[in-house]
């Protein structure tokens, strides 16, 4: 998680943290380029003051990289 979301994730994640993507949608911009939108729901995250935050929801979007889908 730290690799994908940065050093803040190292403090936030604990042994009970879970994350799930839902409501995802793939939009094809061109035959070899797609954009993905999803809802990211994270459970049991350490808050800045050390308390446990039960649920955090966030929209998550990807933007195409320079590598084609079939590459």
N, C-alpha and C positions, 0 to 999 in steps of 0.2 A: 504494500500500500504506500509506503514511503517513496518508492521508486516512481509511482504514478501520480501521487498527490503532494509530494514535497515533504520537508522536514516537520511541518506541523502535524502530519499524520503520525509521526513517531510518538509524540506526546499524547495524541488522542486515542490511539488504538491500544486495547488491552486484550486479555485472553478471552473475554466474552463479547468482543465487538464482532458484529456481522454486517455484511453489506449485500444488497441485492439490486439488480437492475430490473425495471418493469416498464410497461407501457412504451416499449421501444418501437420505433418506426424507422425504416430504411427508405431514404429518398434517393433515387438514381438521377443524378444531374446529367450525366452522359453514360453511355454504355459501360465505361470503365471507371466511373467516378461516382461514389455514393456518400451521402451524409446520414449519420445516425443520431437520432434524438431519443433520450430515455429519461426515466425518473430513477434517480439513485436514492435509495433509502438505507440509512446506516443506523444500526441499533447499538446501544450501550457504549457510547463514546465518552472518554474522559473530557470534561469541560475545562476551561482555563483555570478555574478555582479548585479543580480536583474532584468535583462532584460528577456523577454519572448522568449524561444526557440520554434519556431513553430512546428518542427517535429524532433523526434529522433527515429531512427530505430536500432534494435539490434536483433541478433539471440538469441534464448532462448532454452535451452535444459534441460530436466529433466533426472535424473538418478534414477534407481529403488531404492526404499526404502526397508527396510527389511520386510515390510508388503506385503504379496501377494495381487494381484489385487482383488481376491475374498474374502479377509480377512478383 
